[in-house]
Amino acid sequence: MSTLADRASDWLSTRHDEMEAFLKKLVDIDSNSFDKTGTDNVGDAIAEFLAADGISITRIANDRFGDAIRAEIPGRGANAHVVMMGHRDTVFPKGTTTTRGFTKVGTIGYGPGVADMKGGLVINCFVLRALKAAGGADFPVVALFTSDEEIGSPSSRPVIEDTARGARAVFNSEPGRVSGNVVTGRKGSTTLDIKVTGKAAHSGANHADGASAIGALAAKIVRLHALTDYASGITTNVGVIKGGMTHNTVAPSAEAELDIRFVEVAQLSKVLADVKAILDADDVPGTSATFTQGFLFLPLEAHMTADLFSRYQESAKAEGFAVGGEYTGGASDAGFTAAIGVPSLCGLGPVGGKAHTVEEFVNLDTLVPRARAMARTIAGM
């Protein structure tokens, strides 16, 4: 008698052309994070695609960003559920697809968001369909399609956490690494918008009356960058600065954007305290500095992935390919689910690379094998 894993894998084995066609459809819809209409259009395409198979769809409305789409296959009995995740938004501005939609050269697909992460959305949709076609599991399988990960998931984080709470596992289909590996650890990240206020004065006639916000910011940047500690995995980077009025005016204002990366949740409070001390320091008398925290991603700590990674490796081996684990400094929504205590694995989408660039690509030949490996892993939970 065939198992659920075998039946789901067999169902997926002949779906390459369908998967590629659906990927093209999704890539050819603009869906910048701030384009609610576009991200909702991608959500509509997914909801329609899954509903045609009789899969239950729930829409979680949002006024500013795209609605979250929740699809579910019910289980048999009161068993903890499994979650698949993916975000529909891309970094590319509205109108990009009018001149640069999905294209294909040999086995490589190109286009805005083709890897990050519309390829992963396709895998999640087809795995859900495969599990339903194979008869379903003893536990519910939920697929969550969100809309604002590229800007820190401001509306999606509570939905993600609510959906994942109590789950036995979370699978996040961000793109597989160029090496073919999946992601077994990610750094957390946060951004701080820093504002320094000084006092304007003529730089020739009244220089002593001024208080340079740029001078204060420059002094602080040196110390902010010194917080980087490669041994512990903490990095700080001021990537944007601006300020002042004219070359002959002592600058009354200055601004900076600070990126902080960290390995463990416990590191963040210490880094933020260090940053606050630097900003409170009186580097230039007459100036003051404040900061506003922007988006926050929590880290995917490696111990939260170990068991799932082992299961996935065995499933991949059964499907005929080997896969390793890889750590990355980039953040993802999987950090939120791991932080609430749910085992989570990331980078399960098709193999791809050069995300956020005009050269973004995905290896189309990895769509079916990666889908089969994930279906087999979930079926065996």
C-alpha positions in Angstrom: 0.0 0.0 0.0 1.4 3.4 -1.0 2.1 6.0 1.6 0.9 9.6 1.7 4.4 10.7 0.9 4.7 8.5 -2.1 1.3 9.5 -3.5 2.0 13.2 -3.1 5.4 12.7 -4.7 4.0 10.8 -7.6 1.3 13.5 -8.2 4.0 16.2 -8.4 6.3 14.2 -10.7 4.4 15.3 -13.8 3.6 18.9 -12.9 6.7 20.7 -14.2 4.9 22.5 -17.1 2.0 23.5 -14.8 4.4 24.9 -12.2 6.3 26.9 -14.8 3.1 28.3 -16.3 1.9 29.3 -12.8 5.2 30.9 -12.0 5.1 33.0 -15.2 1.6 34.1 -14.2 2.7 35.3 -10.8 5.9 36.9 -12.0 4.0 38.9 -14.6 1.9 40.6 -11.9 3.6 43.7 -10.3 3.6 43.4 -6.5 5.8 45.9 -4.8 5.3 45.9 -1.0 3.5 49.2 -1.1 1.3 48.3 -4.1 -1.8 46.9 -2.4 -3.6 46.3 -5.6 -0.7 44.4 -7.1 -0.1 42.2 -4.1 -3.8 41.5 -3.8 -3.8 40.6 -7.5 -1.2 37.9 -6.8 -3.2 36.8 -3.8 -6.3 36.5 -6.0 -4.5 34.4 -8.5 -3.3 32.1 -5.7 -6.7 31.9 -4.1 -8.4 31.1 -7.4 -5.8 28.5 -8.2 -6.2 26.6 -4.9 -10.0 27.0 -4.6 -10.3 25.3 -8.0 -9.0 22.2 -6.2 -11.5 22.6 -3.4 -9.0 24.0 -0.9 -10.4 26.2 1.8 -9.3 29.9 1.5 -9.5 32.6 4.1 -8.7 36.3 3.4 -7.3 38.4 6.3 -8.1 42.0 5.2 -5.6 44.8 5.6 -6.3 48.5 4.7 -2.8 49.5 3.8 -0.9 46.4 2.6 -2.1 43.4 0.7 -4.5 41.0 2.4 -3.0 37.8 3.9 -4.3 34.7 2.2 -4.7 31.5 4.3 -5.3 28.2 2.6 -5.9 25.0 4.5 -6.3 21.3 4.1 -8.1 19.9 7.2 -6.6 17.0 9.1 -8.2 14.0 10.7 -8.5 14.6 14.5 -7.2 17.2 16.9 -3.6 17.2 15.8 -1.1 20.1 15.7 -0.9 21.7 12.3 2.0 22.3 9.8 2.5 25.7 8.2 4.0 26.6 4.8 4.8 30.3 4.4 5.7 32.7 1.6 5.5 36.4 0.8 3.9 37.8 -2.4 5.6 41.2 -2.4 8.7 42.1 -4.3 11.1 45.1 -4.2 10.4 46.2 -7.8 8.4 49.3 -8.5 5.0 49.1 -10.2 5.3 49.0 -13.9 8.4 46.8 -13.9 6.6 43.8 -15.6 5.5 46.0 -18.6 9.1 45.9 -19.8 10.7 43.1 -17.9 8.3 40.2 -17.3 9.0 36.5 -17.1 11.5 35.1 -19.6 13.1 31.8 -20.0 16.5 30.8 -21.4 17.0 27.0 -21.4 16.2 25.8 -17.9 16.6 29.2 -16.3 13.7 31.6 -15.6 14.2 35.3 -15.2 11.9 38.1 -14.0 11.1 40.4 -11.0 10.6 38.2 -7.9 11.1 34.9 -9.8 13.3 33.6 -7.0 12.4 35.9 -4.1 9.9 34.5 -3.8 7.3 33.7 -6.4 9.1 30.4 -7.2 8.5 29.5 -3.5 4.8 30.4 -3.7 4.4 28.0 -6.6 6.0 25.2 -4.6 3.8 25.9 -1.7 0.7 25.9 -3.9 1.6 22.6 -5.6 2.6 20.9 -2.3 -0.8 21.8 -0.9 -2.5 20.5 -3.9 -0.4 17.3 -3.9 -1.2 16.5 -0.3 -4.9 17.0 -0.9 -4.9 14.9 -4.0 -3.0 12.2 -2.0 -5.8 12.1 0.6 -4.6 14.5 3.2 -2.7 14.0 6.4 -3.7 13.3 10.0 -3.0 16.9 10.8 -4.1 20.2 9.1 -1.7 21.7 6.6 -1.9 25.5 6.3 -0.3 27.7 3.7 0.0 31.4 4.5 0.7 33.9 1.7 1.6 37.3 3.0 2.3 40.7 1.4 5.0 42.8 3.1 8.0 40.8 4.0 10.4 43.0 2.0 9.7 45.9 4.3 9.8 43.9 7.6 6.3 42.4 7.6 4.7 45.2 9.5 1.1 43.9 8.9 2.0 40.3 8.5 4.0 39.5 11.6 1.0 39.2 13.9 -0.8 37.0 11.3 2.3 34.8 10.9 2.7 34.4 14.7 -1.0 33.7 15.2 -1.0 31.1 12.4 2.2 29.4 13.6 1.4 29.3 17.3 0.9 25.7 18.4 2.2 24.3 15.0 4.4 21.3 14.9 6.6 22.8 12.2 6.9 25.8 9.8 8.4 25.5 6.3 9.3 28.9 4.6 9.9 28.7 0.9 12.3 31.6 0.4 14.7 30.8 -2.5 17.1 27.9 -2.2 20.7 28.9 -2.2 22.7 28.9 -5.4 24.6 26.0 -3.9 21.4 24.0 -3.7 21.4 24.2 0.1 18.4 25.1 2.3 18.7 27.7 5.0 19.3 26.4 8.5 20.1 29.7 10.2 19.5 33.4 9.6 20.5 36.6 11.4 18.0 38.9 12.8 17.9 42.5 11.7 16.5 45.9 12.6 16.8 49.4 11.3 17.1 52.7 13.2 16.3 56.1 11.7 18.5 58.5 13.5 17.9 62.3 13.7 20.4 64.8 15.0 19.4 68.4 15.8 21.9 71.2 16.0 21.9 75.0 15.6 22.3 76.9 12.3 24.8 79.7 12.0 26.8 81.4 9.2 29.9 79.4 8.8 32.1 82.5 8.3 30.5 85.4 10.3 29.1 83.4 13.2 30.6 80.0 13.2 31.0 79.9 17.0 27.2 80.4 17.4 26.4 77.2 15.6 26.2 73.6 16.7 26.9 71.2 13.8 24.5 68.3 13.6 26.6 66.8 10.9 29.7 67.0 13.1 27.8 65.2 15.9 26.5 62.6 13.6 30.0 61.9 12.1 31.4 61.4 15.6 28.6 59.0 16.5 28.9 57.0 13.2 32.5 56.1 14.1 31.3 54.6 17.4 28.2 53.0 16.0 30.4 51.1 13.4 32.7 50.1 16.3 29.8 48.0 17.8 30.4 45.5 15.0 31.8 42.3 16.5 32.4 39.6 13.9 33.1 37.0 16.5 29.6 37.3 18.0 28.0 37.8 14.7 26.8 41.4 15.4 27.3 44.0 12.6 26.3 47.6 12.4 26.2 49.7 9.2 25.2 53.3 8.6 24.1 53.0 5.0 22.4 56.4 4.4 23.3 59.9 5.7 22.0 63.3 4.8 21.9 66.7 6.4 22.7 70.4 6.4 21.4 73.3 4.3 24.3 74.9 2.4 28.1 74.7 2.4 28.3 78.0 4.3 25.8 77.1 7.0 26.6 75.2 10.2 24.3 72.2 9.8 21.2 72.4 12.0 20.1 68.9 11.2 21.4 65.5 10.0 19.9 62.1 9.6 21.2 58.5 9.2 19.8 55.0 8.7 21.5 52.3 10.7 21.2 48.6 10.0 21.9 46.1 12.8 22.3 42.4 12.4 22.4 39.9 15.2 22.6 36.1 15.7 20.5 35.6 18.9 17.4 37.3 20.2 19.2 38.0 23.5 21.8 40.2 21.7 19.4 42.8 20.5 18.6 44.6 23.8 22.4 45.0 24.6 23.1 46.5 21.1 20.1 48.9 21.3 21.3 50.0 24.8 24.8 50.6 23.3 23.3 52.6 20.4 21.3 54.7 22.8 24.3 55.6 24.9 26.2 56.7 21.8 23.3 58.8 20.6 22.9 60.4 24.1 26.6 61.4 24.2 27.3 65.1 24.0 29.7 64.9 21.1 29.0 68.5 20.0 27.6 70.8 22.6 24.2 72.2 21.6 23.2 69.1 19.6 20.9 66.2 20.5 20.1 62.9 18.8 17.1 60.6 18.8 16.2 57.4 16.9 13.1 55.6 15.8 13.2 51.8 15.3 12.1 50.6 11.9 11.4 47.1 10.8 12.6 44.2 12.9 13.3 40.6 11.9 14.1 38.1 14.6 16.9 35.5 13.9 16.3 32.0 12.9 18.5 30.3 15.4 20.1 27.1 14.2 18.9 24.9 17.1 15.3 25.6 15.9 16.0 24.0 12.5 18.0 20.9 13.3 15.3 18.3 13.4 13.4 19.6 10.4 16.6 19.8 8.4 17.4 16.2 9.2 13.9 15.2 8.0 14.2 17.3 4.9 17.6 15.8 4.0 16.2 12.3 4.2 13.3 13.3 2.0 15.6 14.9 -0.5 17.7 11.7 -0.6 14.5 9.7 -1.3 13.8 12.0 -4.2 17.3 11.6 -5.6 19.2 14.6 -4.6 21.5 15.7 -1.8 21.1 18.9 0.1 23.2 20.8 2.7 22.3 23.5 5.2 23.6 27.1 5.0 23.7 30.1 7.3 23.0 33.5 5.9 23.1 37.1 7.2 19.8 37.9 5.5 16.6 37.8 7.6 13.2 36.3 6.9 9.8 35.6 8.4 11.0 32.3 9.7 12.7 34.1 12.5 9.3 35.2 13.9 8.0 31.6 14.0 11.2 30.2 15.5 11.2 32.9 18.1 7.8 31.7 19.4 9.2 28.2 19.8 8.1 26.5 16.6 10.7 24.5 14.7 11.2 26.3 11.4 13.2 25.6 8.2 13.8 28.2 5.5 15.1 28.4 1.9 12.9 25.6 0.6 12.0 27.3 -2.6 13.6 26.5 -6.0 17.2 27.2 -6.4 17.8 30.7 -7.5 19.9 33.8 -7.0 20.7 37.5 -7.6 17.5 38.5 -5.9 16.5 42.2 -6.0 18.4 42.7 -9.2 17.6 42.7 -12.9 19.5 39.5 -13.2 17.3 37.6 -10.7 16.9 34.0 -11.8 15.6 30.6 -10.8 16.5 27.1 -12.0 13.2 25.8 -13.3 14.4 22.2 -13.1 14.5 22.4 -9.3 10.7 23.2 -9.0 9.5 19.6 -9.0 12.3 18.0 -7.0 12.1 20.6 -4.2 8.3 20.4 -4.1 8.5 16.6 -3.9 11.0 16.8 -1.0 8.9 19.2 0.9 5.7 17.2 0.4 7.5 14.1 1.5 8.9 15.9 4.6 5.4 17.2 5.6 3.7 13.9 4.9 6.2 12.2 7.3 5.7 14.5 10.2 
